Amino acid sequence: MTIREIVTDILDNSPETVFSLWWLADTVGTLHGSRCMPHTVREACRDYADRAGAEFYCVDRKRSQYKYVPGVKIAGALEGRE
């Protein structure tokens, strides 16, 4: 799976929440099988949020905390994009 597909799967199945971008990058890296940089995961989250009509924004820059508010689930809509 690509990083974008993993992010899509995680966010499609997440409730409204606040999470650490470092935690998400570590989780994505574990599922991907290689380390992922937080800025790469953040961009995938922003792309997902734009396409799904969700909200994804920073609530605490110092702690790298982001709020996610779900939109429409887009399951496989990003497949083939990278």
VMD Tcl script that builds the backbone (N, CA, C; Angstrom):
set m [mol new atoms 246]
animate dup $m
set s [atomselect $m all]
$s set {name element resname resid chain x y z} {
  {N N MET 1 A 0.836 -1.193 0.000}
  {CA C MET 1 A 0.000 0.000 0.000}
  {C C MET 1 A 0.877 1.252 0.000}
  {N N THR 2 A 0.390 2.293 -0.623}
  {CA C THR 2 A 1.112 3.563 -0.632}
  {C C THR 2 A 0.787 4.345 0.644}
  {N N ILE 3 A 1.556 5.374 0.888}
  {CA C ILE 3 A 1.310 6.221 2.055}
  {C C ILE 3 A -0.079 6.842 1.965}
  {N N ARG 4 A -0.456 7.324 0.791}
  {CA C ARG 4 A -1.786 7.925 0.630}
  {C C ARG 4 A -2.910 6.921 0.878}
  {N N GLU 5 A -2.738 5.704 0.434}
  {CA C GLU 5 A -3.759 4.674 0.669}
  {C C GLU 5 A -3.873 4.351 2.156}
  {N N ILE 6 A -2.750 4.305 2.845}
  {CA C ILE 6 A -2.770 4.035 4.285}
  {C C ILE 6 A -3.444 5.183 5.028}
  {N N VAL 7 A -3.096 6.417 4.697}
  {CA C VAL 7 A -3.722 7.584 5.324}
  {C C VAL 7 A -5.224 7.579 5.048}
  {N N THR 8 A -5.612 7.286 3.817}
  {CA C THR 8 A -7.039 7.221 3.469}
  {C C THR 8 A -7.752 6.189 4.317}
  {N N ASP 9 A -7.177 5.004 4.466}
  {CA C ASP 9 A -7.784 3.951 5.265}
  {C C ASP 9 A -7.918 4.376 6.728}
  {N N ILE 10 A -6.871 4.979 7.279}
  {CA C ILE 10 A -6.915 5.407 8.678}
  {C C ILE 10 A -7.971 6.486 8.888}
  {N N LEU 11 A -7.959 7.517 8.050}
  {CA C LEU 11 A -8.905 8.621 8.237}
  {C C LEU 11 A -10.338 8.228 7.897}
  {N N ASP 12 A -10.525 7.345 6.921}
  {CA C ASP 12 A -11.872 6.859 6.606}
  {C C ASP 12 A -12.512 6.180 7.820}
  {N N ASN 13 A -11.695 5.576 8.661}
  {CA C ASN 13 A -12.202 4.801 9.795}
  {C C ASN 13 A -11.989 5.487 11.140}
  {N N SER 14 A -11.690 6.788 11.113}
  {CA C SER 14 A -11.457 7.530 12.354}
  {C C SER 14 A -12.630 8.435 12.680}
  {N N PRO 15 A -12.970 8.504 13.969}
  {CA C PRO 15 A -13.994 9.468 14.401}
  {C C PRO 15 A -13.349 10.855 14.524}
  {N N GLU 16 A -14.139 11.852 14.863}
  {CA C GLU 16 A -13.584 13.176 15.124}
  {C C GLU 16 A -12.600 13.038 16.279}
  {N N THR 17 A -11.403 13.533 16.080}
  {CA C THR 17 A -10.364 13.339 17.084}
  {C C THR 17 A -9.247 14.362 16.949}
  {N N VAL 18 A -8.440 14.473 17.988}
  {CA C VAL 18 A -7.211 15.247 17.958}
  {C C VAL 18 A -6.083 14.243 18.123}
  {N N PHE 19 A -5.076 14.316 17.256}
  {CA C PHE 19 A -3.973 13.367 17.347}
  {C C PHE 19 A -2.655 14.053 17.047}
  {N N SER 20 A -1.586 13.405 17.438}
  {CA C SER 20 A -0.244 13.886 17.177}
  {C C SER 20 A 0.175 13.456 15.773}
  {N N LEU 21 A 0.713 14.383 15.020}
  {CA C LEU 21 A 1.188 14.045 13.684}
  {C C LEU 21 A 2.331 13.033 13.776}
  {N N TRP 22 A 3.149 13.113 14.828}
  {CA C TRP 22 A 4.228 12.140 15.012}
  {C C TRP 22 A 3.666 10.740 15.198}
  {N N TRP 23 A 2.592 10.625 15.980}
  {CA C TRP 23 A 1.948 9.320 16.171}
  {C C TRP 23 A 1.441 8.786 14.828}
  {N N LEU 24 A 0.776 9.645 14.065}
  {CA C LEU 24 A 0.231 9.213 12.783}
  {C C LEU 24 A 1.345 8.813 11.820}
  {N N ALA 25 A 2.426 9.589 11.783}
  {CA C ALA 25 A 3.554 9.252 10.906}
  {C C ALA 25 A 4.170 7.914 11.311}
  {N N ASP 26 A 4.293 7.662 12.604}
  {CA C ASP 26 A 4.825 6.370 13.074}
  {C C ASP 26 A 3.897 5.223 12.702}
  {N N THR 27 A 2.590 5.438 12.849}
  {CA C THR 27 A 1.602 4.407 12.509}
  {C C THR 27 A 1.630 4.105 11.021}
  {N N VAL 28 A 1.649 5.139 10.202}
  {CA C VAL 28 A 1.707 4.966 8.751}
  {C C VAL 28 A 3.002 4.257 8.361}
  {N N GLY 29 A 4.113 4.653 8.975}
  {CA C GLY 29 A 5.400 4.026 8.690}
  {C C GLY 29 A 5.404 2.543 9.021}
  {N N THR 30 A 4.809 2.190 10.146}
  {CA C THR 30 A 4.715 0.780 10.537}
  {C C THR 30 A 3.901 -0.011 9.511}
  {N N LEU 31 A 2.775 0.536 9.098}
  {CA C LEU 31 A 1.922 -0.157 8.120}
  {C C LEU 31 A 2.557 -0.188 6.731}
  {N N HIS 32 A 3.348 0.824 6.412}
  {CA C HIS 32 A 3.995 0.924 5.102}
  {C C HIS 32 A 5.250 0.057 5.023}
  {N N GLY 33 A 5.856 -0.178 6.178}
  {CA C GLY 33 A 7.068 -0.987 6.201}
  {C C GLY 33 A 8.347 -0.184 6.109}
  {N N SER 34 A 8.215 1.132 6.134}
  {CA C SER 34 A 9.390 2.000 6.148}
  {C C SER 34 A 9.011 3.305 6.834}
  {N N ARG 35 A 10.020 3.995 7.307}
  {CA C ARG 35 A 9.769 5.237 8.033}
  {C C ARG 35 A 9.168 6.294 7.113}
  {N N CYS 36 A 8.190 7.014 7.627}
  {CA C CYS 36 A 7.543 8.091 6.872}
  {C C CYS 36 A 7.783 9.414 7.583}
  {N N MET 37 A 8.092 10.425 6.832}
  {CA C MET 37 A 8.309 11.744 7.409}
  {C C MET 37 A 6.962 12.407 7.694}
  {N N PRO 38 A 6.848 13.102 8.824}
  {CA C PRO 38 A 5.575 13.735 9.193}
  {C C PRO 38 A 5.027 14.688 8.132}
  {N N HIS 39 A 5.891 15.455 7.456}
  {CA C HIS 39 A 5.371 16.397 6.455}
  {C C HIS 39 A 4.736 15.660 5.275}
  {N N THR 40 A 5.232 14.470 4.957}
  {CA C THR 40 A 4.638 13.678 3.877}
  {C C THR 40 A 3.256 13.194 4.281}
  {N N VAL 41 A 3.131 12.736 5.508}
  {CA C VAL 41 A 1.843 12.266 6.030}
  {C C VAL 41 A 0.873 13.435 6.152}
  {N N ARG 42 A 1.354 14.598 6.599}
  {CA C ARG 42 A 0.495 15.777 6.718}
  {C C ARG 42 A -0.078 16.174 5.357}
  {N N GLU 43 A 0.747 16.153 4.330}
  {CA C GLU 43 A 0.259 16.490 2.989}
  {C C GLU 43 A -0.785 15.483 2.509}
  {N N ALA 44 A -0.574 14.205 2.801}
  {CA C ALA 44 A -1.562 13.189 2.430}
  {C C ALA 44 A -2.869 13.424 3.185}
  {N N CYS 45 A -2.781 13.846 4.454}
  {CA C CYS 45 A -3.981 14.147 5.243}
  {C C CYS 45 A -4.722 15.360 4.676}
  {N N ARG 46 A -3.978 16.371 4.292}
  {CA C ARG 46 A -4.612 17.567 3.716}
  {C C ARG 46 A -5.280 17.256 2.384}
  {N N ASP 47 A -4.619 16.461 1.576}
  {CA C ASP 47 A -5.197 16.048 0.296}
  {C C ASP 47 A -6.476 15.248 0.532}
  {N N TYR 48 A -6.419 14.316 1.482}
  {CA C TYR 48 A -7.600 13.510 1.820}
  {C C TYR 48 A -8.733 14.419 2.286}
  {N N ALA 49 A -8.435 15.343 3.199}
  {CA C ALA 49 A -9.468 16.225 3.742}
  {C C ALA 49 A -10.112 17.072 2.646}
  {N N ASP 50 A -9.310 17.575 1.714}
  {CA C ASP 50 A -9.857 18.351 0.604}
  {C C ASP 50 A -10.815 17.527 -0.235}
  {N N ARG 51 A -10.439 16.313 -0.521}
  {CA C ARG 51 A -11.263 15.451 -1.372}
  {C C ARG 51 A -12.499 14.910 -0.661}
  {N N ALA 52 A -12.388 14.683 0.652}
  {CA C ALA 52 A -13.498 14.080 1.405}
  {C C ALA 52 A -14.424 15.121 2.030}
  {N N GLY 53 A -14.070 16.387 1.922}
  {CA C GLY 53 A -14.876 17.419 2.571}
  {C C GLY 53 A -14.715 17.376 4.086}
  {N N ALA 54 A -13.592 16.853 4.541}
  {CA C ALA 54 A -13.305 16.750 5.972}
  {C C ALA 54 A -12.527 17.983 6.418}
  {N N GLU 55 A -12.309 18.072 7.720}
  {CA C GLU 55 A -11.485 19.139 8.268}
  {C C GLU 55 A -10.227 18.521 8.860}
  {N N PHE 56 A -9.093 19.128 8.589}
  {CA C PHE 56 A -7.812 18.693 9.131}
  {C C PHE 56 A -6.987 19.943 9.353}
  {N N TYR 57 A -6.775 20.298 10.614}
  {CA C TYR 57 A -6.041 21.523 10.900}
  {C C TYR 57 A -5.273 21.420 12.208}
  {N N CYS 58 A -4.238 22.226 12.323}
  {CA C CYS 58 A -3.363 22.235 13.485}
  {C C CYS 58 A -4.052 22.958 14.642}
  {N N VAL 59 A -4.026 22.333 15.826}
  {CA C VAL 59 A -4.584 22.970 17.021}
  {C C VAL 59 A -3.488 23.322 18.028}
  {N N ASP 60 A -2.324 22.705 17.910}
  {CA C ASP 60 A -1.195 22.998 18.794}
  {C C ASP 60 A 0.102 22.733 18.034}
  {N N ARG 61 A 0.635 23.774 17.468}
  {CA C ARG 61 A 1.827 23.641 16.619}
  {C C ARG 61 A 3.031 23.114 17.399}
  {N N LYS 62 A 3.193 23.581 18.619}
  {CA C LYS 62 A 4.337 23.185 19.437}
  {C C LYS 62 A 4.355 21.685 19.706}
  {N N ARG 63 A 3.188 21.096 19.900}
  {CA C ARG 63 A 3.074 19.658 20.173}
  {C C ARG 63 A 2.687 18.849 18.936}
  {N N SER 64 A 2.566 19.509 17.801}
  {CA C SER 64 A 2.183 18.871 16.544}
  {C C SER 64 A 0.857 18.112 16.671}
  {N N GLN 65 A -0.127 18.784 17.268}
  {CA C GLN 65 A -1.454 18.212 17.459}
  {C C GLN 65 A -2.385 18.725 16.360}
  {N N TYR 66 A -3.095 17.785 15.733}
  {CA C TYR 66 A -4.016 18.124 14.650}
  {C C TYR 66 A -5.404 17.618 14.967}
  {N N LYS 67 A -6.401 18.395 14.563}
  {CA C LYS 67 A -7.793 17.976 14.733}
  {C C LYS 67 A -8.298 17.467 13.400}
  {N N TYR 68 A -8.983 16.335 13.469}
  {CA C TYR 68 A -9.594 15.741 12.279}
  {C C TYR 68 A -11.090 15.635 12.519}
  {N N VAL 69 A -11.866 16.187 11.605}
  {CA C VAL 69 A -13.323 16.078 11.621}
  {C C VAL 69 A -13.718 15.387 10.322}
  {N N PRO 70 A -14.330 14.189 10.419}
  {CA C PRO 70 A -14.632 13.408 9.206}
  {C C PRO 70 A -15.579 14.109 8.237}
  {N N GLY 71 A -15.397 13.752 6.999}
  {CA C GLY 71 A -16.290 14.181 5.933}
  {C C GLY 71 A -16.930 12.927 5.358}
  {N N VAL 72 A -16.885 12.778 4.058}
  {CA C VAL 72 A -17.433 11.614 3.367}
  {C C VAL 72 A -16.326 10.568 3.228}
  {N N LYS 73 A -16.626 9.310 3.471}
  {CA C LYS 73 A -15.624 8.265 3.278}
  {C C LYS 73 A -15.339 8.135 1.785}
  {N N ILE 74 A -14.052 8.037 1.435}
  {CA C ILE 74 A -13.693 7.945 0.017}
  {C C ILE 74 A -12.951 6.655 -0.308}
  {N N ALA 75 A -12.914 5.730 0.610}
  {CA C ALA 75 A -12.304 4.399 0.466}
  {C C ALA 75 A -11.209 4.308 -0.588}
  {N N GLY 76 A -11.478 3.894 -1.810}
  {CA C GLY 76 A -10.431 3.673 -2.795}
  {C C GLY 76 A -10.282 4.790 -3.809}
  {N N ALA 77 A -10.826 5.955 -3.546}
  {CA C ALA 77 A -10.825 7.038 -4.529}
  {C C ALA 77 A -9.424 7.548 -4.876}
  {N N LEU 78 A -8.462 7.365 -3.989}
  {CA C LEU 78 A -7.122 7.887 -4.252}
  {C C LEU 78 A -6.179 6.841 -4.825}
  {N N GLU 79 A -6.650 5.642 -5.043}
  {CA C GLU 79 A -5.788 4.593 -5.590}
  {C C GLU 79 A -5.240 5.021 -6.948}
  {N N GLY 80 A -3.995 4.732 -7.156}
  {CA C GLY 80 A -3.379 5.066 -8.429}
  {C C GLY 80 A -2.779 6.456 -8.479}
  {N N ARG 81 A -2.989 7.266 -7.436}
  {CA C ARG 81 A -2.400 8.606 -7.374}
  {C C ARG 81 A -1.216 8.570 -6.446}
  {N N GLU 82 A -0.156 9.167 -6.808}
  {CA C GLU 82 A 0.998 9.255 -5.925}
  {C C GLU 82 A 1.877 10.375 -6.338}
}
mol reanalyze $m
mol bondsrecalc $m
mol representation Tube
mol addrep $m
